[in-house]
């Protein structure tokens, strides 16, 4: 009796008859043979249909199947090292669920605008299949890491009454008879959760209305935000390093096939082991000052070209810490050894993808934080609950935000973060 299974589990069924349910990715015919490349969401496999094995009726039913026709195949599993995926199906039976003609995305070259407008169909391509499975692996690894580390997942709200990092990049929305904003970050609520549970993380969508069209920016993206009570900046940096090493190892172990589909240089990922290089802002500035193409001015925040220059000096993520406080958020604690600097860190991925993590030790003193809110011209009444965290049991604490799409783009070796999102939202794109 035929066993219903999936392509990724074919290794368990060599020498047996199985049933696969999927779609035609590609098809070629030669005389009394059809060669169908079937995909089922878990992988791709070549299925060989011999007219003498299935009979005239089934053979002719498979004659003119177009790309993305849906069908159910039965066949014997053979190990075949020369075939994609290492297995081949000798078909013994078939049922066409839907015959398709004119699938819009063909093997020819298509422009990015066409592909993004057909994103709902583009996801079926081999490259996008590999990218989304790598994304899934990153998400799974993140959640497993935090479960093993004893963190509690406490997700923050998407609707917020005030800005976390200033008001210039907020999406304002009508909230019944009031107004609210789509969250830029779950961090402030994460701090409240950390005071209740010690070690927490939130993981969800965040929104920035930056009018940016670079390959590193999306309007909607997913962000991981751990928050740790009794943590210093050094603790935050060590935690970021531990997390990234864990995620890279998981992707190498579970998604090697997908990395090969993308022609990713796996040797570069195998170098992502501790320790990561750590530079102060001043040390990073010295690198930029010596670079002939750099126009960076001391005291500014790093732009994309600056991050690229710095990160290309290393084959691992590099941690840049202690920026001038003027270029960082109001909630970051100042360095007692140099009050001009904030106790913060940005983690820059190698290969030019830029910042994938930004974090800090938070300011835990009530009066200092109130002064910062006033200094940044933010409404104190909107932060009354946040200030309460400094009134009732304040402790040193810290955390960071990790951009999921940038991390996936780096691990997969793709140039634009839009391919690391299933349905990317950008300045001029909200369809489909």
C-alpha positions, 0 to 999 in steps of 0.5 A, a space after each residue: 500500500 502506498 504511503 503518503 509522504 513528503 519530498 524531504 522525507 524520501 530518505 526514509 522510504 527508499 525501495 517503497 511505493 509512496 504518494 506525493 502531492 504537489 505541483 509541476 515545477 518543470 516538465 520535459 518529455 521524450 518519446 515514451 518518457 515524461 520527466 516531471 520535476 515535482 515540488 511539494 513545499 518541502 523540496 523538489 524531486 524528479 519523477 520519471 513517467 514511463 508509458 509502459 508503467 502507467 498506461 496510455 490514459 495516465 501518460 496522455 493525461 500528463 502530456 501537456 501539463 503546464 508549470 504549476 499544474 497540481 497533481 498527485 503521483 504514486 511511485 517507487 523511491 530510488 536513491 539517485 545521486 545524480 538527481 536533484 536532492 539525491 532521489 528519483 521517483 519511478 511513477 506508477 500512478 497519477 491524478 491530475 488535480 488541476 491542469 494549468 496553462 500560462 503561469 506568469 513566472 516562467 524560467 526567463 528573466 523577469 524584472 524586480 517590479 514584475 516579480 514583486 507584483 506577483 509575489 504571491 506566485 514568486 514564492 513558489 520559485 526555488 530561490 524563494 522557497 530556499 529563502 523562506 525556509 531559511 527564514 523559518 529556520 532562523 525563527 525556530 532557532 531563535 525561539 529554541 535558544 530563548 526557551 533553552 535559556 529560560 526566557 519567557 516570551 511576552 509580546 508587546 502591543 502593535 498599537 502604542 500611544 507614544 514613540 519609542 525612538 522619536 516621532 519622525 518615523 511613526 505611522 499614525 492611525 485612528 484609534 476610535 476617538 483618539 490616535 495611536 501609532 504602529 509600534 517602532 519597537 516593543 522595547 519599552 513594554 519589554 522592559 516592563 515585562 523584564 521587571 516582572 519575569 527577569 528574562 523575556 523576549 518579544 518577537 513580532 512586526 514593527 513599523 518605520 515610516 522612513 522614506 528610504 528606498 535602500 536595499 537594507 530597509 523595509 517599512 514593515 519588518 520583524 524584530 526580536 527584542 530580548 530584555 534582561 534584568 540585572 544586565 550590563 552592556 557587557 552582558 548584552 553584548 555577550 548575549 548577542 554573540 551567543 544568540 547569533 552563533 546559535 542561529 548560524 549553527 542551526 541554519 548550517 545544520 538544518 538548511 544546508 540544501 537551501 543554502 546550496 540552492 542559493 549558491 551561498 558560500 557556506 565557508 563564510 558562515 562556518 567562520 561565525 564562531 566566538 569571540 566576535 571583534 569588539 570596537 569602541 566608536 572611537 576605534 571604529 572612527 579611526 578605521 573610517 578616518 584612514 579609509 580613502 573613500 570615507 567622508 565620515 565626521 566624528 560625532 555622527 551616527 554611521 551610515 550604510 557606507 560607513 558600516 560597510 567599510 568597518 564590517 569588511 575588515 572582519 569575517 565575523 559580525 563586529 560589535 561597535 559600542 559606546 557611541 556619542 549619546 547625541 545620536 542614540 535614543 533617550 533611554 540609553 544609559 550614559 557611560 560613567 567613565 565617559 558621560 559623552 558616550 552611551 552604553 550602547 552597541 550595534 552589531 554589524 554583519 559581515 559582507 556589507 549587510 549592515 547593522 543587524 542588532 542595536 542594543 544598550 544598557 537602559 537608564 534606570 534612574 528616575 530623575 535622569 530619565 525624566 530629564 532625558 524625556 524633557 530633553 528630547 521634547 517627548 510628552 512625559 504623560 505618555 511615559 508615566 507608566 514607563 517612569 513607574 518602572 524606575 519608581 518601583 524596584 528599579 535595577 540595571 537592565 538591558 537588551 537589544 533589537 535584532 532585525 529578522 529580515 536583515 539577519 536572513 538576508 545576511 545568512 542567505 547571502 542575498 543583496 536586498 532585504 525585500 527577498 527575506 520577507 514573504 510579502 515585503 512592504 516598502 515605500 512604494 509597495 503595499 501590493 499584494 
